[in-house]
Amino acid sequence: MNTRTGPRWGHAVAGLVATALAVGTMGTAQAADPLVLDHGHIDAFHVAVENDELVLDLAEDVTGSHARHAPEDVLLHVKEDAWIADIPEQYPGSPAGYVLPLTQDPNLIWPGWDTNATAGSGHTDVEIDITSVNGPGEVFLYTLTGFGTVTSLLEDGGYELPGTLREETPAHTHAQWTFAEAGTYTLTAQATATNPDNGDTLTSDPATYTFTVGEQEEPAPAPDSLSIEGLADHYHTGGAVELTAVPNVATELDHYHWYTRESSSAEWEAAEGGEGDRYSGTAELDGQQVRAELLGDDHEVVAASEPVTIHVDDHDDSGGTGGKSGGSGEHSGGSGGDAGGTGAGGSTGGDTGGDSDGEAGGSGSDGGTTSGASSAAGSTGGDAEPQCFPVEEEREVPAEPSEALVLDHGHIDAFHVLTEGGDLILNLKEDVTGSHVTHSPEDVVLHVKPEALTEDIPEGYPGAPAGYLLPLTQDPNLIWPGWDTNGTAGSGYTDVEIDITSVNGPGEVFLYTTNTFGGAVPILEGGGYELPGTLREETPAHTHAQWTFAEAGTYTLTAEATATNPDNGDTLTSDPATYTFAVGDAPDGLATRGGTTTESVTVGQTADGEDCELSDDQLSGGGNLASTGSDLSPSWVIGASVALLASGGAAFVIARRRLAARA
């Protein structure tokens, strides 16, 4: 299931948006400017418990990482590329249709569902009831078991929607979709979550999902504004006024309304003389205003003009010049007020020197501060050794040994790659103990339970005739390990290789995917199926695959990630990581795991931020910030604070902070 959901994302298709604008279900219309998604990883039915309420929305990794939206604000576009003319007879939707495959095509949307956000709430048994489907054809939803066998996901055992999806425990699931015809489909869904311990339920609000399938003819854009043409600079009383309303884009709409009012403060009235896009009137009042509206097929206003003003001027110019001269006198008086105000900034001196005196006073104050800082720091000039101050610092220290975390079911991104602080990190992320919990791989054991043993692997599949199989589609009773490089999005280092450099264990380990209608497909860079090998994601992606372990026992895999910036060829490489898979019976005798943790320690720094040695007195308690209580005098602390701040040094968390925290 390859998901490549990088910084790029599908642009809004005008025709699709126009189609969606007409869709309204239960009084909620498609958003006026919906987000159009035409590729990438999408959890269409994202179910979460928040503040004791059940929320059904949509989450996607196209515009960001786990970006969430109201379903009504998103348009899911199934491209023409999804059309398959030769669907095999045994598959739903045969003989032809638009197919969104179980194993993701990075050029298409990959819609699934996720109920992991109910974990920990108690309400973990979730039903997603797709109550209605409206569109030009049937919609089929199903999965394929390990070797391409069609398997129902709906509660009633069928393949066609409407229907109900059920996840008895928190899960993240993808499936194969088929839309029989091109056109627009709306799906209405509602989620119910049950607490299996007491039967209590939570129910979400209904949500409407819109899919547009195939390429559709792009309609001409509708006008959204009018301009008024033909207005003269002025008219003589009784002159003819001829105006034309012009839409901002060509349109077949021809139903206009015209309005006039006597002045900008008067009420609008329907105009006499308006016919179609033309208005004919007579100039009678100076300041009269005219405006126009264009109506749609349902008599709604689709475009409107700004008012235009008719000026009537019979060329009587007396008295105009005197008024203007009076205005100039007022401006001159205003300038005098400004000049008088200029002197307000100064403590001494004339109007023009106030600001300069103020600056000088400020400089004197700064000089006093500098002198005080030097005194507080105990500076004696010359070559005196800088004073050393205690400073708190966060540092990694060895962690207490602990038992490894054993994961034997659930969604796991074993190879989780991200950029952080300019470094490339390779760790493990899981949704078993919480949501998106990360660990050092060395602190986790991935247990492949005996139930994974498959004794009838078909001859054309890696690992035949038998082995421990972790299927491409999640089995909630088994671990579902994959990989996720979405954490590199936005860093520039988005072309990621995960190099599994060694495999040690009692048998072979195979890793591969399947195509739309069954059949093994290699995903390793060399085209093979057996590890070691290299996985590559050229753009940020979230991927799952099919694993087969040939024998029971303990396997260790060593991996390292390298991320390349495709624009300049620069690379980042992670530290190596070791993964342990225990296959078969429950693992025992696990070695304790260590790792590191972060804690606050006290170190010495000068006022310039340089490392230095603390005195014995400071370490023994006189200045030891880690002790209970302190012999540091307030004057010493204040002086040190001033010195550090005056120097601009990096050591800003000083003894004063530690003392205040203990007060």
N, C-alpha and C positions, 0 to 999 in steps of 0.2 A: 504494500500500500504506500506508494510513494507520494508524498506531499511536498510540493516545492512552492512555498508561499513567501516570496521575497518582498523586497521593498516595492517592486512593480506591482500594479493591480489593474484590473480591467477598467477601461474608461466607460463612462456612461454613454449608452447608445440612445440617441434621441428618439428613435422610433419605439424602442422598448419602454422608455420612460413615458412616452405619450400613451402607449397602450395601458400601462399600469395606472395612469391617472384616472382612468375610467372605472377602475375596480374598487368596489366598496362592499365590505361585508360587516354585518351587525353594526352599521353606522360608522365604521372606521374605514376611511379611504386610505389607499396607498399614499405614502408621504409625497408632497408636491415635488420634492427633489430626492428621490430614493438613492441609496447607495447601490450601484449595480456591481454584482460580483459574477465574473464569468470564468474564474479558475480558482484553484486553491482549496485549502483545508477549511471546512465549515462544519461546525456542530449546529445544524439547523434547529434541532430540539435540544436546547441546553436547559437542564432542570437543576434548580438550586433551592435550598432552604435558607431564607434570609429573614431575620427578625420574626421567627416562628411562622413565616408565610412561605408558600411554595411559588416560585417564580419560573415561568417558562419564557425564555427569550432565545436569542441566536448569538452564538460566539464564533469568531472567525480569526484566522491567522493570516489574512491577506493584507489588511491595512495596518496591522499591528500584531501583537501577541495576545491572544485570547480577548480581542476586542469584542465588546458585547453591544447588542442593539435590540430595539423592539423589532420583532419580525416584520411589522408593517412598514418599517423604514428601509427595508432591504428588498432588492429585486434580484432573484437568482436566475441567471441566464444560462440555459443549456445551449451551447453553440451548435451550429450546423455540423461541426466536426464530430459530434456524438452520433450521427446517423450511421446505422449498420443495416445493410440491405440483406444480409444472409445470417440472421440469428438462427442457430440450430433448433430443430423442431422441439427438443425437450426443454427448451428454455422459455420462460414467460416472455410474452411480447413477440414471439416468432410469428411471421417470418422476417419482420423488419420493424425498426423503431429507433428512437434516440436513447442510447445506453450510456449511463454513467457507471463505469465499472467498479467492482469491489477493490481492485488494485488500481490506485489512482493514476489517471492520465494527467500530467501536470498542466496540460492545456485546457482541462475541463474543471468544473466545480466538483468537489468531493464531499457531498453532504452526508452527515451522520447524526449521531445523538450522543449526549454525555450526561450521565446522572451522578458523576463523582462528587459534585458539590452538595449532595445530600448526606455524604459520609459524616458521621459524628452527630447528626441531628436526631437519630432514632428512626426517622421516616425514610427508610432506605429501599423499600419495595415500591418501585415506580412503574406506573402504567402511563404511556403516552397514547392517548386516544385520538386518532385522526378521524374526526367525525364526518367530514364531507370533503369531496373532491369535485371541483367544477372546472371543466375544460373540454377541449375538442375530442379527447380520446381517453383510453384507459391509462392508469399509472400502476406499474408493478414494482414491488419491493421484495427482495429476497436476498439470501446469502448463498455462498458456495462452501461446502465443507472442504476438508483438506485436499481433496483430489477432484474438485470441479463438480461435485454433486449438488444439484439444486436443493436448497433447504429453506423451509418457511421460517420467517421471523415473526409472523403475526399470530396472535393468540388463538385465532380460529383455524390455524393451519394452512390458510390460503396464501396467495401471492399478490392479489390485487387490492389496492386501497379504494375506499376507506378500510380501516382496521386498527387494531390495538397492538402496540409494542410493549413488551414487559421486560424490565430488568429487576430481578429479585434482589440483587445486591448492586452497589454502585459500580457503574461500568461505562466504558467509552467504546462505541460501536460504529462501524461503517458497513454499508450494504451495497447491493447492486440495484440500480433504478433503471426502469425502462418507461419512456413516454411514447405512446403509440403514434401520436400525430404532432405536427407543429402547431403552435398557438400558445395562448396564455392559460395557465392553470392556477387556481387558488385552492389551497388546502387549509382547512380549519382544524386546529388541534387544541387539546387541553390535557394537562397532566394531573395525576393523582398519586400521592405518595402515602404509603401505609407504614405505620410502626408495627413490625411483626411481633413485638412483645405484648402489645395491648390492643392492637386493631385500630388505634386512632388514625385518622386520615387528614391530609391537607390537600386542597385542590387549588390549582392555579386559575388565573383568568384565561379565557379562550384567547388564542392568537391566530392570526391569518398570515399565511405564507404564500408568496406569489412567485411562480416559475414561468419564465418565458422561454419557449422551446423553438429552436430553429431560427433561421434568418427571416425577418418579416420586413415587408416593404415599408420604407421610412416615409411617414406622411410629411407633407409640407408643414413647416413650422407655423404656428398660429401667431397672429399679431398680438402684441401686448401694449402698444402705445399708438397714439395718433398725433400727428402734427397738423396745424392749421395753416394753409397756404392762401395767398391772395390778399393779405391784410396790407392796406396802404399806411404810409407814415401818418397821414392825417386826412380828414374828410371835411368838406364844407357842409353846413347844415342842409339836410335834404338830399345829400349825395347818396349814390347807390353803393351798397356794401355787398361784395360777392366773395364768398369764402369756400374753400374746399378742404374736407378732412382726408388726410392721407395716412394709411396704416404704415407701420414701420417695415412690414413684409407684405408681399402680394398675397391676396386672399380672395376666395370666392364669396365670403360673407358680404352682404350688402344692406344690412338693416342698421340704420343710423338713427340716433336721437340727437336733436339740437336743443340747447338751452340758452337763455339770455337772462341778464339781471342789470338793473339800472346803475349799480356801482358795486365795488368790491365788498361792501358791507350789506348789500341787499340780498333777498332770497332769490334763488334760481326759479325760473318759470319755463315751461315748454315754449319753444320759439315758434313763431309763425314764419314761414318762409324756408323752413328746412325740408329738403326733399332728397333722400338718398344721401350721398356724400357731399351735396352742395347746399349752401345756405345763401339766400338773397334777402337783404333787408335795406333799411334806410337809416342814414346817420342823423340822429336827432339829439342825443345827449352825449356830452363829453364824459368819458369814463365808463360808458356802457361796456359790458363784458359778454363774450360768447364762448361757449364750449360745445364739444361733440362727444358722443359715445358710440361705440360699435358693439352690436349685440350678436350673440351666438345663436345656434339653432334652437336652443332651449330658452331663448330670450334672456340669457344672462349677459352681463357686461363683460366683454373680453378685452376691450381696450378703450382708453379714454384720453382726451387731450387736456393740456393745461389751458386755463382761460386766456383768451386774447382780449385786449382792451382797444376800443374804438375811440380815437382822439378826434374831437371836432374843433377846428381852429379856423375862424373867419378873419384872421390876421388883424386883430385889435391888440397892439403891442404896448399900450401906455402903461407906465408905472412899473414895468419889469425891472429896469436898470437900478432904480433907487433901492429897491428891496435887496438887490445883490450887494450894493455898497454897504448897506447896513450889516449884512452878513459878514463882510470883510472886517468891519470894526469889531465884531464879536470875536473873531478869530485872533485879531491882534491882542485883544484883552486877555485871551486864553494864553497866549505866548508869554505875556508878562507874568501870569500866575506860575507857569512852569519855571521861568527863570528865578523867581523868588523862592521856589521850593527846592532848588538845587542845593542851597546852603544847609539843608537840614541834616545832612550826613556828617558834618564836621564838628569837632569839639571846640575849635578855635578857628580864627581866620575868616575870610570873606566868603561870598556865595560860591565862588568857583573853586575854593580850596577845601571844602568840607570833606569830600571823599578822600583826599590825600591825607588830611590829618587823621581821619579814621583809620586808614591803612597803617599809618605810622604807629598809632596807639596799639593796634593789633600786633605789630611786630615787636613792640616792647614787651607785651604780655607773653608772646612766644619765647622771647629771650629769657624771661623770668622762669618759665617752666623748664627750659633746658638746664638752667643753672641749678634748679631744685633737684632735677633728676640726677645730675652729677654728684650732688652732695649726698643724696640718699644712697647712691650706689657705692659710696665710700671711695670715689676715684681720687687718687692722689697725683695723677699725671705721671709723666715719665714712663718707665718700663714696668710699672706695678703689675703683678699677675692678676688677670680678671677674676672676679669673685664667682664662685660656683653655687648655683641655686638648685634645690630639689624640684623636680618636675615630674608629673605623672605622664606615662606613655603606655599605649596599648601594644602588647607584644604577644606573639604566638609562643606557647610553652607546651611541653608534652602533656597529653591528656591522661587521665587515669585509665588503665586497661579495663576493657569491658567486653562482654560477649558480643559476637557478631549478630546483626539483625538478619533473621532468616525470613525471606519472602517466598511463599509457595503458591500465591495466586495474585491476580490483579494486574493493572496497567503499570508498566515499568518502561521508562526510557533509559535503557541500560547505558547507552552512549549519549550523554547529554552534553552538548558542546555550546559554549558561550564565551563571549569576550567580556572581560571585567578588568578595569583599570589598566588597559593596554596589554593585558595578558590573555592567552587562550586557555580556557579551563575545560577539562574533561572530567565529568563526574557522573553520578547516577541520580535519576529523578524518579519518584514513584508516587502513585495515588492510592497506596494501600494503608499506610499509617496516617495519612492526611492528604491534602491536596497540594501537588507539586512540591513534595518534600525532597530535598537533595541530601546526598551522602557521598562520602569518599567511597569509591567502589570496593576498596579493601575492607570496609566495615560491613559489607553486606554479603550474604550467601543466597544465591538464587536456586531454589529447590525445585527441580523438575520431578513431580510426584510419579509414583508407579502408574497412576491412571493415564499417564501420557503414552504408555507403551502401546504401539500400534503394530499388530502382527500381520497386516495385509496391505502394506504399502504397494501400490501398483508398480509394475516393472518400469514404467517411464519416469518415475520420480526418484530423486536422490534419497539414498538410505534404504531402498528396497532390498529385501522383502520385509524387514521389520526394524523398528527402532522407537525411541522415545520422541514423539512428535509434539511440538508446540505449534498449533495451526495459525495460519494467516489471519483468520477471524477469531476473535477472542472467545475462549472457553473460560467462563467465570471461575471454574474450579482449578485452573492452571495459571501459571505466570504468562504474561503476554509481553515479552521484551522487544523493544524496538530502539529507535534512536531519534534524536531531535536536535536540529541545528538552528532553530529559529532564534536562539539567543545570540546569534551573530548579526542579525538584521540591524541595519543602521550603523554598523561599525566599519563598513567597507570590506571587511574580511569575510566574504560570504560564500566563497567557493571552498568547500570543506571536504577533506579526505580523512576518513577514520581507518587507520591502518591497524588491522588485527595481526600483529607480527608473529605471535606464537600461540599454539594450542597444545596443552599437555593434558592427557587423559587416557582412559582405556580404549577409546575408539575414535572414529571420525566424527566431525561435526559439520553438518551441511546447513547452508543458509541460502534461501532463494525465494522467489515470489511466483505467482501463477498469473496466467493471462485471463482475459474476460470470460472465456468459456472452458477453463481448465488448461492443464499443461504447464510444466515447470519452465520458469523463465529466470536466467541468471541475473544477479544484481551486483556481483563482484566485478571489479575493474577488468580482470583478465577474462571474464566471460565464464568462469567456472562456478561450481556449486559448493566446493569444500573449503573450509577455513584451514589455515590462515588465508587472508586476502584483504583487499581494500574496498571500502564502501565510499562512494563519492556522491555528494550533493552539491551541484553547481550553484544552486540558490538555496536560501534557508528553507528547511523542510522538516516534516514530522512523518516518520516512516515506520511501518511494521512489516514483518516478513515471516516466512515459515522456517522453523528450525527442526533439525533432526539430529539426535545423539544416538550413535550406533549401539553403545553399551551403557550399562549402569556403572556408576562410579563418580569420582570427583574430577572435574575438568577446571583448569585455570587458563584463562585467555589474557594475553597481554596486548594492550591497545594504546595507540597514541594518535592524536588528532593534529592536522595541519590545516590552517585556513589561509587562503590566498586572496589578496585584493586584486580583482580582475582588471582594475584600471591601471595599476602600476606594477603588478607582479610581486609586491611585498608579501611576506609570509609571517605568520605566527605559528608556533608549535607548542602544544601542551606538554606537561610532564607525562611520562608513561603511567598507566593505571593497570591494575590487575583485577580481573573479575573471576569469581569462583561460582561454578555451577555444580550443585550436588544432584546427581541423577539417580532416580530409583528410590530406595528406602530413605526415610528421614535422616538428615545428617546428624552425626553425633561427634563428640570429641573435638569440637571446633576450638581452634586456638583463639585466645583472647586478642582483641584488637585494640590498638592504641590511637594513633593519630595525634592531632594537636588541638588545643583550645586557645582562646584569647583571654587574657586577664590584664589588669592594670598593674604596672610596676613603677617604682620610683627610680629615676635616673638623675644624673647631674647635668646641667647645662649652664653655659655662661649667658650673659645678657645678649650676646650676639648669636645665640642658638647653637654654639659649638658644644660638643660633648666634653665633660670634665668629670673629675673624681670628687665625690662628696667627702667631706671630712668625717673623721671617726665620730665626732660629736653629733653631726647630722645623722649618721647611720645608726648611732646607739640610742637616739631618742631626742637629743637636743634639737635636731632638725629633721628627724626621721618621720616622714609623712605617713608611714605605714603603722606607726605606733598608736596606742590609744591615748589621746591627749597629746600635748606638745609644750615644750619649753620655749617655743619661738615667741619673741615679744612682738606686740602689735606694730611697734615702730620698725622692727626688722622686716616684717612682712610687707608693710606699706612701702618702705624704701625699695625692697626688691621688686615690688610690682611696678613702681614708677620707673625704675631703671630698665626693666624689661620692655615696658611699653615705649619708653623714649628711644630705645635702641632699635626698635622695629624687629627684634629677634623673633624666631619661630616659637620660642618657649612661652606659650601664653597660658597654659594651665599650671599655675604655680601653687605654692604652699597655701596661699590665702583661700583658694577654692577648697582644698582638702579640709582646712580648719573650719570653714563655714559649713561644710557637709556634716561635720561631727558636732556642731553646736546644738 
